[in-house]
Structures are given as structure tokens and as C-alpha cells.
Amino acid sequence: MAEEDSTAPGALQGSSFSVLSWEQVQRLDSLLTESIPIHGRGNFPTLQMKPRQIVKAVRRRMEERELRVRDVRLNGSAASHVLHEHSGLGYKDLDLIFCAELKGEAEFQMVKDIVLDCLLDFLPEGVNKEKITPLTLKEAYVQKMVKVCNDSDRWSLISLSNNRGKNVELKFVDSLRRQFEFSVDSFQIKLDSLLLFYECSENPMAKTFHPTIIGESVYGDFNVALEHLRNKVICTRNPEEIRGGGLLKYCHLLVRGFRAASETEMKSLQRYMCSRFFIDFSDINEQQRKLESYLQNHFVGLEDRKYDYLMTLHGVVNESTVCLMGHERRQTLGLIAMLAVRVLAEQNVIPNVANVTCYYQPAPYVADGNFSNYYIAQVQPVFACQQQQQTYSTWLPCN
């Protein structure tokens, strides 16, 4: 137990670990005891779930089935929020990691069954649980399920739905080669001592009486990573190891006011980010699905920032993409611009007409030599459009 307060984390120089201060412990406690609604699809009721409760239920069932849990951790933006609440990033998903032994398909299936079984504990009184199958629970409350099993990575993810984007994500990890994208999202907080305190202590936590809780930066030096978070510095290494290259998160950080410590180095890293993104999402339809999913999941309550984000992404792709053919590059830039126009339409924003030219597509029966077939015109980037000096008679400028 901690005997005295500390306003700063107790990390040794160069160490990847740190002891949380009392203020950070308070934020962590508030986060784990806050009730989060898990919204059901259709007529299924909303589940009220505290993170500490779902962790306890899952861990108990795993131990009952002899699936050993090494430790439980808070990860991602929620962990960053606990360590520094004024970063401007906030947090959406609540990422909880169960470090466990997943030797084969049987263990993967076991953790899936355990999570679905735990959902029964949170159903309101009066609900007939006997007729509710695991498949029904999955369809009602699970937003996504992921399983990765190869030589270097063995983990699974079950994300529980929240309509406001605050999903509870339960991640079961045996091994994971790359555990972060940037230094500011590299933090993991070990929860075992706090969970034990909830179970055993008869007295509430206080400044002079609270468990010792350890944080870790999987980026490396804890103090350096924390300074990056406090000062809004973008830093990473080997982005080509990250699925998607970290490109979308990088542009998100730029929009939220983060800046690279070294512009020269980051320009070089941008090329690696773009290259890896287009390796993982080579098809234009895959790119569209990924971008739409990112906008939906990371801008809940921040819809007014979507346009800035897409224009930032457009600029980075335009400047740093060297791995695509010319027509592929134009196709991707057109997709991003189209999504930006859609965002403006959804927000009912009327931009400066001096910078925008909007076109109506002529009907297929228009007898004109320029239009032998009906086709969709490429959308021009909103920020780059200029008024047309000449227009075809069949294209109607929107004034």
C-alpha cells in the first residue's frame, strides 16, 4: 500500500515502468467503477456494466475452467487518460487486456463462450435467461469479434456495443509482437492490485491508504512517453510493423493538435505509413470501408472534426504516397475528397461557393456526344476546387 501522496509518477530514469500517483489512482478508480451501458440490438435490454464487474466475472470463469490469467491490464486511450487527463485526446473505447495462455483453438473458443456467458449476469431481473443462446447474445450485444493466431501473434478481441462509441473491448492476449502505434498510446496499467483491493479491503481508498499500481509504457522509457503525451508530441518507430501503418491514427493526432518532434524524420515515416496502409488495404473498396469505420468509431460526439481529419489525411496521402500507380493514387485521393463532401452534406454545412463547384450528372437519355454512357464523375477535393472558367452545356453549376 502507498503511504504518501506523490504528484508525479515514480518512474526511474530510462525505466518502462512507473508507480501511479494518488491523483492517477483516483482517476483509474472512477473509470473502473463507472457504469457503462451496453446497448442491445432490437428489443434486447440495455446492460449496465461496471468495468470492474465484467473483469471479475470473466476472470473467475477463466480460473474455473483452468485457463490461467497472468494479469489484467487497462490499455489504450483510457490508460493515457488516467495518466494525463488534459491531453485533449479523451477516451472512447475501454480496452481491457487479459494476459492468458491461448495454446490452440479450444482456448480461443473457451474465452468466447466465457464472455457470452458472463453477459447473462448483467441482464435485468425478470428476463428468462434459459432460452437465450450464446448466438443470440452475440448478435444482440457484440459489435465485433477478432481472432489472430500465427507465429508471432496469438490474441482475440470481443467488443461489446455502446451507441455512443464507448465500447467495452475485452482482449485476450497470449503473444502480441506490436502493442502500440505511437508513444502516446503505448501505456498499459496493471489492475491486479486494485482488483484485489476491491475484494479484500473493508476501508475505502484514501491518499495515505491505496494499493500500489504499476503503469508500463510498451514504447520504452515511461517518462519520455509521458512527456510526449503532456506536450502533444507525435513519436513512433518502425511504422511499417503496424497494420495500416498507423496512418489513420497519425492524422487523428495531427487534427487534435499533436505535432512531430522532428518534422524531417516524420516526413520520412509518413512514407512508410502510407506504404503499409496501401499494402494492407490495396483495394479501393477496402479503403472506403476502413475510412468509414474509422470515422464512425473515433468521432462520436466530434462530428465537426471529421472534415478537418479527412483534409489532413488527403494532404498526407497526396504528399507522401510513393508506392501507388498514378491512377491508384488519384482514385484514393478522390475517395477521401468524396467522403469529405459527404461529411459536409451530413452536417448541412454550406461552404464558400467561391471555393466549390458542384455538378449534377446528366440523365442517361441526354443526347450529347460527350456522354455515350452514364458514369459517375470524380469528386474534386473541396479545398482545392476553383471556379470553372468553361463548363460543358450538359453540366449544371450549382450556385
C-alpha positions as a Python dict, from the first residue, in 0.01 Angstrom:
ca = {
    (1, 'M'): (0, 0, 0),
    (2, 'A'): (113, 354, -69),
    (3, 'E'): (184, 552, 246),
    (4, 'E'): (216, 901, 100),
    (5, 'D'): (95, 1102, -195),
    (6, 'S'): (304, 1172, -498),
    (7, 'T'): (207, 1422, -764),
    (8, 'A'): (429, 1265, -1028),
    (9, 'P'): (470, 904, -1138),
    (10, 'G'): (751, 722, -964),
    (11, 'A'): (945, 606, -1269),
    (12, 'L'): (1318, 559, -1264),
    (13, 'Q'): (1507, 725, -1545),
    (14, 'G'): (1503, 502, -1851),
    (15, 'S'): (1256, 257, -1696),
    (16, 'S'): (947, 144, -1882),
    (17, 'F'): (754, 111, -1551),
    (18, 'S'): (613, 367, -1308),
    (19, 'V'): (407, 375, -987),
    (20, 'L'): (85, 572, -1030),
    (21, 'S'): (31, 882, -816),
    (22, 'W'): (-274, 923, -592),
    (23, 'E'): (-445, 1150, -846),
    (24, 'Q'): (-394, 890, -1116),
    (25, 'V'): (-523, 613, -888),
    (26, 'Q'): (-838, 819, -827),
    (27, 'R'): (-900, 858, -1199),
    (28, 'L'): (-845, 486, -1250),
    (29, 'D'): (-1088, 400, -970),
    (30, 'S'): (-1351, 633, -1117),
    (31, 'L'): (-1311, 476, -1459),
    (32, 'L'): (-1341, 116, -1333),
    (33, 'T'): (-1646, 188, -1114),
    (34, 'E'): (-1838, 393, -1370),
    (35, 'S'): (-2144, 216, -1511),
    (36, 'I'): (-2125, 181, -1890),
    (37, 'P'): (-2440, 90, -2089),
    (38, 'I'): (-2404, -199, -2333),
    (39, 'H'): (-2683, -143, -2581),
    (40, 'G'): (-2872, -439, -2723),
    (41, 'R'): (-2995, -459, -3078),
    (42, 'G'): (-3363, -479, -3149),
    (43, 'N'): (-3574, -542, -2838),
    (44, 'F'): (-3286, -661, -2622),
    (45, 'P'): (-3248, -459, -2300),
    (46, 'T'): (-2951, -237, -2222),
    (47, 'L'): (-2696, -393, -1985),
    (48, 'Q'): (-2550, -169, -1714),
    (49, 'M'): (-2192, -283, -1666),
    (50, 'K'): (-1909, -156, -1448),
    (51, 'P'): (-1566, -249, -1590),
    (52, 'R'): (-1454, -395, -1256),
    (53, 'Q'): (-1761, -623, -1259),
    (54, 'I'): (-1707, -765, -1607),
    (55, 'V'): (-1337, -820, -1532),
    (56, 'K'): (-1423, -1007, -1213),
    (57, 'A'): (-1687, -1222, -1387),
    (58, 'V'): (-1462, -1311, -1682),
    (59, 'R'): (-1157, -1382, -1471),
    (60, 'R'): (-1350, -1603, -1228),
    (61, 'R'): (-1489, -1817, -1509),
    (62, 'M'): (-1148, -1844, -1674),
    (63, 'E'): (-996, -1970, -1349),
    (64, 'E'): (-1283, -2215, -1301),
    (65, 'R'): (-1203, -2361, -1642),
    (66, 'E'): (-829, -2371, -1562),
    (67, 'L'): (-739, -2102, -1813),
    (68, 'R'): (-460, -1919, -1630),
    (69, 'V'): (-463, -1539, -1634),
    (70, 'R'): (-119, -1385, -1576),
    (71, 'D'): (-258, -1035, -1518),
    (72, 'V'): (-528, -790, -1630),
    (73, 'R'): (-441, -451, -1779),
    (74, 'L'): (-604, -130, -1892),
    (75, 'N'): (-474, -28, -2233),
    (76, 'G'): (-502, 240, -2498),
    (77, 'S'): (-662, 583, -2473),
    (78, 'A'): (-827, 506, -2138),
    (79, 'A'): (-487, 431, -1984),
    (80, 'S'): (-348, 753, -2134),
    (81, 'H'): (-643, 944, -1985),
    (82, 'V'): (-568, 801, -1639),
    (83, 'L'): (-205, 914, -1660),
    (84, 'H'): (-278, 1258, -1806),
    (85, 'E'): (-638, 1375, -1838),
    (86, 'H'): (-565, 1702, -2022),
    (87, 'S'): (-404, 1561, -2335),
    (88, 'G'): (-702, 1661, -2549),
    (89, 'L'): (-749, 1303, -2667),
    (90, 'G'): (-1002, 1187, -2410),
    (91, 'Y'): (-1102, 825, -2445),
    (92, 'K'): (-1376, 629, -2614),
    (93, 'D'): (-1326, 252, -2602),
    (94, 'L'): (-1236, 91, -2272),
    (95, 'D'): (-962, -159, -2361),
    (96, 'L'): (-912, -439, -2107),
    (97, 'I'): (-636, -695, -2166),
    (98, 'F'): (-641, -1043, -2014),
    (99, 'C'): (-290, -1187, -2047),
    (100, 'A'): (-356, -1560, -2072),
    (101, 'E'): (-231, -1881, -2229),
    (102, 'L'): (-406, -1945, -2559),
    (103, 'K'): (-247, -2265, -2684),
    (104, 'G'): (-497, -2353, -2954),
    (105, 'E'): (-845, -2328, -3098),
    (106, 'A'): (-1000, -2479, -2784),
    (107, 'E'): (-876, -2189, -2570),
    (108, 'F'): (-998, -1930, -2820),
    (109, 'Q'): (-1342, -2088, -2821),
    (110, 'M'): (-1337, -2107, -2442),
    (111, 'V'): (-1282, -1733, -2390),
    (112, 'K'): (-1556, -1656, -2641),
    (113, 'D'): (-1800, -1883, -2455),
    (114, 'I'): (-1696, -1732, -2121),
    (115, 'V'): (-1760, -1372, -2230),
    (116, 'L'): (-2101, -1456, -2376),
    (117, 'D'): (-2193, -1649, -2062),
    (118, 'C'): (-2091, -1350, -1847),
    (119, 'L'): (-2339, -1127, -2029),
    (120, 'L'): (-2619, -1329, -1868),
    (121, 'D'): (-2509, -1191, -1530),
    (122, 'F'): (-2594, -838, -1640),
    (123, 'L'): (-2940, -900, -1785),
    (124, 'P'): (-3216, -721, -1590),
    (125, 'E'): (-3427, -914, -1341),
    (126, 'G'): (-3728, -1087, -1490),
    (127, 'V'): (-3557, -1183, -1815),
    (128, 'N'): (-3588, -1554, -1891),
    (129, 'K'): (-3222, -1648, -1936),
    (130, 'E'): (-3282, -2016, -2007),
    (131, 'K'): (-3399, -1955, -2363),
    (132, 'I'): (-3119, -1714, -2456),
    (133, 'T'): (-2843, -1889, -2651),
    (134, 'P'): (-2480, -1773, -2690),
    (135, 'L'): (-2550, -1699, -3056),
    (136, 'T'): (-2839, -1475, -2956),
    (137, 'L'): (-2622, -1287, -2708),
    (138, 'K'): (-2351, -1243, -2971),
    (139, 'E'): (-2597, -1097, -3222),
    (140, 'A'): (-2751, -870, -2958),
    (141, 'Y'): (-2451, -724, -2776),
    (142, 'V'): (-2124, -791, -2962),
    (143, 'Q'): (-2011, -528, -3209),
    (144, 'K'): (-1711, -719, -3341),
    (145, 'M'): (-1500, -1027, -3277),
    (146, 'V'): (-1141, -1070, -3394),
    (147, 'K'): (-907, -1367, -3370),
    (148, 'V'): (-540, -1365, -3472),
    (149, 'C'): (-334, -1680, -3450),
    (150, 'N'): (6, -1702, -3620),
    (151, 'D'): (372, -1749, -3533),
    (152, 'S'): (414, -1407, -3368),
    (153, 'D'): (62, -1305, -3260),
    (154, 'R'): (-196, -1505, -3065),
    (155, 'W'): (-487, -1298, -2939),
    (156, 'S'): (-860, -1242, -2967),
    (157, 'L'): (-1086, -942, -2920),
    (158, 'I'): (-1454, -919, -2823),
    (159, 'S'): (-1604, -570, -2839),
    (160, 'L'): (-1932, -501, -2655),
    (161, 'S'): (-2155, -239, -2817),
    (162, 'N'): (-2217, 111, -2689),
    (163, 'N'): (-2415, 352, -2906),
    (164, 'R'): (-2201, 648, -2800),
    (165, 'G'): (-1881, 479, -2915),
    (166, 'K'): (-1767, 387, -2563),
    (167, 'N'): (-1732, 17, -2634),
    (168, 'V'): (-1600, -223, -2372),
    (169, 'E'): (-1328, -418, -2552),
    (170, 'L'): (-1207, -741, -2394),
    (171, 'K'): (-876, -856, -2541),
    (172, 'F'): (-725, -1195, -2460),
    (173, 'V'): (-354, -1198, -2537),
    (174, 'D'): (-107, -1483, -2538),
    (175, 'S'): (151, -1300, -2750),
    (176, 'L'): (144, -974, -2945),
    (177, 'R'): (452, -852, -3128),
    (178, 'R'): (347, -489, -3178),
    (179, 'Q'): (144, -346, -2888),
    (180, 'F'): (133, 25, -2974),
    (181, 'E'): (115, 268, -3264),
    (182, 'F'): (261, 584, -3109),
    (183, 'S'): (431, 661, -2779),
    (184, 'V'): (122, 846, -2650),
    (185, 'D'): (-95, 531, -2678),
    (186, 'S'): (169, 288, -2551),
    (187, 'F'): (57, 282, -2186),
    (188, 'Q'): (-74, -21, -2000),
    (189, 'I'): (-186, -14, -1634),
    (190, 'K'): (-177, -336, -1433),
    (191, 'L'): (-509, -372, -1250),
    (192, 'D'): (-448, -676, -1028),
    (193, 'S'): (-358, -488, -709),
    (194, 'L'): (-661, -260, -740),
    (195, 'L'): (-895, -552, -815),
    (196, 'L'): (-761, -732, -509),
    (197, 'F'): (-816, -417, -301),
    (198, 'Y'): (-1182, -408, -409),
    (199, 'E'): (-1224, -767, -291),
    (200, 'C'): (-1032, -756, 36),
    (201, 'S'): (-1033, -408, 185),
    (202, 'E'): (-1306, -307, 427),
    (203, 'N'): (-1193, 55, 418),
    (204, 'P'): (-1222, 294, 123),
    (205, 'M'): (-914, 420, -55),
    (206, 'A'): (-750, 737, 73),
    (207, 'K'): (-443, 944, -2),
    (208, 'T'): (-248, 751, 261),
    (209, 'F'): (-417, 416, 203),
    (210, 'H'): (-440, 282, -151),
    (211, 'P'): (-284, -2, -347),
    (212, 'T'): (41, 39, -535),
    (213, 'I'): (-48, 33, -904),
    (214, 'I'): (211, -8, -1178),
    (215, 'G'): (194, 150, -1522),
    (216, 'E'): (406, 47, -1817),
    (217, 'S'): (497, 203, -2150),
    (218, 'V'): (548, -70, -2410),
    (219, 'Y'): (709, 201, -2627),
    (220, 'G'): (1006, 204, -2388),
    (221, 'D'): (1102, 484, -2150),
    (222, 'F'): (792, 566, -1942),
    (223, 'N'): (893, 924, -1859),
    (224, 'V'): (972, 1004, -2221),
    (225, 'A'): (636, 865, -2340),
    (226, 'L'): (452, 1058, -2068),
    (227, 'E'): (628, 1381, -2169),
    (228, 'H'): (515, 1317, -2527),
    (229, 'L'): (157, 1285, -2401),
    (230, 'R'): (177, 1601, -2190),
    (231, 'N'): (338, 1808, -2465),
    (232, 'K'): (135, 1661, -2754),
    (233, 'V'): (435, 1517, -2935),
    (234, 'I'): (399, 1253, -3207),
    (235, 'C'): (667, 987, -3191),
    (236, 'T'): (684, 628, -3312),
    (237, 'R'): (925, 380, -3461),
    (238, 'N'): (905, 125, -3740),
    (239, 'P'): (551, 218, -3854),
    (240, 'E'): (580, -47, -4124),
    (241, 'E'): (524, -303, -3844),
    (242, 'I'): (177, -161, -3766),
    (243, 'R'): (-127, -286, -3951),
    (244, 'G'): (-235, 9, -4163),
    (245, 'G'): (96, 180, -4086),
    (246, 'G'): (-62, 392, -3812),
    (247, 'L'): (-165, 635, -4088),
    (248, 'L'): (-521, 698, -3971),
    (249, 'K'): (-419, 743, -3606),
    (250, 'Y'): (-135, 975, -3713),
    (251, 'C'): (-374, 1207, -3896),
    (252, 'H'): (-609, 1193, -3598),
    (253, 'L'): (-328, 1311, -3370),
    (254, 'L'): (-247, 1596, -3609),
    (255, 'V'): (-609, 1713, -3603),
    (256, 'R'): (-609, 1700, -3222),
    (257, 'G'): (-314, 1940, -3205),
    (258, 'F'): (-24, 1692, -3174),
    (259, 'R'): (294, 1767, -3365),
    (260, 'A'): (605, 1569, -3455),
    (261, 'A'): (923, 1629, -3255),
    (262, 'S'): (1119, 1615, -3578),
    (263, 'E'): (939, 1725, -3894),
    (264, 'T'): (1215, 1586, -4114),
    (265, 'E'): (1204, 1244, -3953),
    (266, 'M'): (823, 1236, -3957),
    (267, 'K'): (813, 1317, -4329),
    (268, 'S'): (1022, 1006, -4384),
    (269, 'L'): (799, 799, -4154),
    (270, 'Q'): (489, 923, -4338),
    (271, 'R'): (606, 740, -4648),
    (272, 'Y'): (635, 416, -4451),
    (273, 'M'): (287, 473, -4304),
    (274, 'C'): (132, 526, -4646),
    (275, 'S'): (314, 228, -4796),
    (276, 'R'): (199, -8, -4521),
    (277, 'F'): (-157, 127, -4536),
    (278, 'F'): (-184, 55, -4908),
    (279, 'I'): (-29, -290, -4862),
    (280, 'D'): (-293, -381, -4602),
    (281, 'F'): (-579, -204, -4783),
    (282, 'S'): (-491, -230, -5150),
    (283, 'D'): (-846, -232, -5288),
    (284, 'I'): (-1041, 94, -5310),
    (285, 'N'): (-1346, -74, -5157),
    (286, 'E'): (-1138, -193, -4860),
    (287, 'Q'): (-1005, 160, -4819),
    (288, 'Q'): (-1356, 302, -4817),
    (289, 'R'): (-1479, 52, -4558),
    (290, 'K'): (-1177, 123, -4337),
    (291, 'L'): (-1217, 500, -4357),
    (292, 'E'): (-1590, 489, -4293),
    (293, 'S'): (-1539, 257, -3998),
    (294, 'Y'): (-1269, 483, -3852),
    (295, 'L'): (-1488, 790, -3882),
    (296, 'Q'): (-1780, 610, -3721),
    (297, 'N'): (-1581, 470, -3428),
    (298, 'H'): (-1345, 759, -3346),
    (299, 'F'): (-1554, 1072, -3399),
    (300, 'V'): (-1862, 1008, -3187),
    (301, 'G'): (-1950, 1349, -3048),
    (302, 'L'): (-1676, 1503, -3264),
    (303, 'E'): (-1858, 1510, -3597),
    (304, 'D'): (-1741, 1867, -3659),
    (305, 'R'): (-1380, 1741, -3675),
    (306, 'K'): (-1439, 1482, -3948),
    (307, 'Y'): (-1386, 1724, -4233),
    (308, 'D'): (-1057, 1856, -4091),
    (309, 'Y'): (-946, 1498, -4038),
    (310, 'L'): (-1019, 1395, -4396),
    (311, 'M'): (-845, 1702, -4538),
    (312, 'T'): (-541, 1627, -4321),
    (313, 'L'): (-541, 1268, -4444),
    (314, 'H'): (-577, 1390, -4803),
    (315, 'G'): (-271, 1612, -4761),
    (316, 'V'): (-56, 1336, -4611),
    (317, 'V'): (-154, 1081, -4877),
    (318, 'N'): (-100, 1335, -5154),
    (319, 'E'): (243, 1432, -5023),
    (320, 'S'): (385, 1101, -4903),
    (321, 'T'): (243, 821, -5119),
    (322, 'V'): (517, 679, -5340),
    (323, 'C'): (404, 318, -5376),
    (324, 'L'): (95, 359, -5597),
    (325, 'M'): (44, 394, -5969),
    (326, 'G'): (-80, 735, -6073),
    (327, 'H'): (-440, 629, -6132),
    (328, 'E'): (-449, 439, -5798),
    (329, 'R'): (-326, 743, -5613),
    (330, 'R'): (-585, 967, -5782),
    (331, 'Q'): (-853, 712, -5703),
    (332, 'T'): (-770, 714, -5331),
    (333, 'L'): (-749, 1093, -5318),
    (334, 'G'): (-1087, 1109, -5492),
    (335, 'L'): (-1233, 871, -5232),
    (336, 'I'): (-1110, 1087, -4944),
    (337, 'A'): (-1246, 1401, -5112),
    (338, 'M'): (-1582, 1231, -5172),
    (339, 'L'): (-1605, 1137, -4803),
    (340, 'A'): (-1522, 1497, -4710),
    (341, 'V'): (-1805, 1628, -4928),
    (342, 'R'): (-2039, 1373, -4772),
    (343, 'V'): (-1939, 1491, -4424),
    (344, 'L'): (-2022, 1849, -4518),
    (345, 'A'): (-2359, 1736, -4653),
    (346, 'E'): (-2435, 1539, -4334),
    (347, 'Q'): (-2355, 1846, -4125),
    (348, 'N'): (-2565, 2068, -4352),
    (349, 'V'): (-2264, 2296, -4395),
    (350, 'I'): (-2271, 2536, -4688),
    (351, 'P'): (-1909, 2613, -4777),
    (352, 'N'): (-1782, 2925, -4952),
    (353, 'V'): (-1915, 2891, -5307),
    (354, 'A'): (-1605, 3063, -5439),
    (355, 'N'): (-1410, 2751, -5347),
    (356, 'V'): (-1660, 2484, -5453),
    (357, 'T'): (-1804, 2379, -5785),
    (358, 'C'): (-2084, 2126, -5755),
    (359, 'Y'): (-2205, 1930, -6057),
    (360, 'Y'): (-2523, 1747, -6145),
    (361, 'Q'): (-2479, 1433, -6354),
    (362, 'P'): (-2694, 1447, -6672),
    (363, 'A'): (-2962, 1186, -6724),
    (364, 'P'): (-2869, 890, -6947),
    (365, 'Y'): (-3109, 990, -7221),
    (366, 'V'): (-2932, 1325, -7285),
    (367, 'A'): (-2825, 1319, -7648),
    (368, 'D'): (-2475, 1456, -7634),
    (369, 'G'): (-2156, 1335, -7792),
    (370, 'N'): (-1969, 1386, -7466),
    (371, 'F'): (-2183, 1125, -7288),
    (372, 'S'): (-2210, 797, -7467),
    (373, 'N'): (-2262, 619, -7133),
    (374, 'Y'): (-2384, 717, -6792),
    (375, 'Y'): (-2098, 737, -6544),
    (376, 'I'): (-2011, 886, -6209),
    (377, 'A'): (-1785, 1189, -6222),
    (378, 'Q'): (-1485, 1211, -5990),
    (379, 'V'): (-1546, 1443, -5694),
    (380, 'Q'): (-1288, 1720, -5672),
    (381, 'P'): (-1122, 1793, -5336),
    (382, 'V'): (-1320, 2069, -5168),
    (383, 'F'): (-1014, 2258, -5054),
    (384, 'A'): (-855, 2251, -5399),
    (385, 'C'): (-1152, 2337, -5618),
    (386, 'Q'): (-1158, 2657, -5817),
    (387, 'Q'): (-1437, 2810, -6018),
    (388, 'Q'): (-1457, 2677, -6370),
    (389, 'Q'): (-1388, 2922, -6648),
    (390, 'Q'): (-1561, 2698, -6904),
    (391, 'T'): (-1835, 2443, -6849),
    (392, 'Y'): (-1996, 2189, -7072),
    (393, 'S'): (-2354, 2265, -7160),
    (394, 'T'): (-2469, 1940, -7003),
    (395, 'W'): (-2302, 2009, -6664),
    (396, 'L'): (-2505, 2243, -6448),
    (397, 'P'): (-2307, 2453, -6196),
    (398, 'C'): (-2470, 2456, -5853),
    (399, 'N'): (-2493, 2817, -5730),
}
